[in-house]
Structures are given as C-alpha cells and as structure tokens.
C-alpha cells in the first residue's frame, strides 16, 4: 500500500512540475492553452502518461508540441525530482473536459425545454365554472 501512495505522490509532483514548465519555460505556440490534467506513473517508474487538454480543441497540434518538448521536460524533471529512474513521458489527450462541457450543454437544453408552457385552451367565458360542468 505504501508503494501505491508513493506513485501517486510522484505523479502529482510530475504534474505540478510539467504544468509550470509548460506555462513558464516553453515558448512553442502549439502549446498555448494547454492544461495538464493528470499523470499516471507506472509502478516501476519507467513510464508516465501525462494527460492534457487544450481549450481551443487543437489537441493534435498540442500533442506534437508536447512530444517534441518531452526530452526537455524530462531533463528538467530530473533536476527537480530526485528519482533513480526518470519516467519516459507519454502524452495523452484528456477528452473528459470536452465531454463534461457537452453534457453540461445537454442538461441546459433539457432544463430549458422543460419550462412550463401556457395553457393552449382559452380561459372559460361566461356562465360555466372551470372544471367538470356536471359537478355542483
């Protein structure tokens, strides 16, 4: 169980470091609007999946930029995180933010379509009260 917690802590640290590096040290225009959403580290620390999203939807462009910068990112990580083996970085587009946004839009549409509509029959005119005419 202690090993599981350590891999989680290492993954969180890698996520923080990569997010800072992408934000502050990489000037590649393909990496604008990139957000690092999570990291999964293998049990032997040899590989790490880095999940990212991009707000404008150009994930292919962002992935190419991240992959071209992976050597730089790995080198910087090695200086800031002391591990015997620095994991190889694999970048994976995280579609959960996009799916969440789409679900939110669908919910908003459903709520908007459930608003009460005015009655289609005109109000009662004259002597008959509303309701069943056979009841007193």
N, C-alpha and C positions, 0 to 999 in steps of 0.2 A: 504494500500500500504506500510506503514511503517513496518508492520509485515513481509511482503514478503521480504523486503530488509534486515531485521534483520536475518531471517532464512538463507538467502544467505551468510551473513557475518559470521554467526555461522558455516555454512557448510564449508566455506573457511578456517576458523580458525581450525576446526577439521581436515580438510585435511592436512594443514601445520603441525599440531602437530603430527598426526599419521605418516606422512611421515618421520618426524625427529625421532620419536620413533623407527620406523621400521629400519631406517638406523643406528641409534646410540646405541640403548639400547637392541635390541632383537638379540640374537645370535643363533637363530634357523636356521639351514642350509636350511630348507624348505622355508625360507623367503628371501633367496638371490635372487637378480634380480627382486624383487617385486617393482612395482611402483604404488603409489596411484594416480589414475587419476581423481577422483572426489568424492564428498559426497553430498547426498541429505538428508536433515533433514525434518522430519515431522513437521507440523505446531504447534503441541503441544510439540515438542522437546522430545518425548518419544522414537523415533526410528530414526536411521540414517543408510542409505545404503551407504556403503563405497565401491566404485568401484576400482578395482585393475587390473593390468596386470602383466604378467611375461614374460620376453624376451625369455626364452627358451621353452615356451609353456607348462610347467608343472603346470597348474593352479589348478588342484585338490590338489596337494601336498601343494601349496602355500595357498590355501583356508583352508586346515586343520591346517596349522601353524598359520594363522591369527585367526581362530576361537579359537584355544587353547590359544592364547595370548589375546583374547578380554577382559577378566577380568583385566589383567594388563594394557592394553591400556586404558580402561575406567577409571581405578583408576588414571592413570597419567593425563588423560584429565581433570578429576575432580579437580586436583590440579592446573592445568594451566588455565583452562577456568572456569569462575565463572558463573554457571547456577544453577537455582533452581533444575532442573531435568537434570541429565546427560543421554543422549540417549543411548539405547541399540544399540550395533553395529552389523550390518548385512553385511557380506562381499559378494560381487557380482563380478564375473569375467567380465571385460570390454573387449569385443571382438572387439571394434571399431578400435583399433590399428592394430590388426591382419587383419581385413577387409580392412583397408586403405593400408596396405602393399601389400595385394593380389591385390587390384585394381591398385596400382602403377605398379606392375609386369605386369598385363594385358595391361595397357596403354603402357608400354615399349615394350611389344611384338607386339602390334598393330602398333606402330610407326616404329619398325624395319621391319615389313612385308610390310610397305607402301613405302619403299625406291625404287627409280626408278630402273628398270631393263634395261639392254642394249637391243637394238632392236634385234629381232630374225631373221630378213632378212638381208642378206649381203648387203653392200653398192652397189650402181649401178656401173656396169662395162661397159666401152665403151661409145657409142655414145648417148644413151638416157639420157636426163637430169632427175633429181629426179622429181617426181610428175606425173601428168597426161600426157601420151605421145601424146594426141590429142590437147593439148594446145600449142600455139607457144612459 
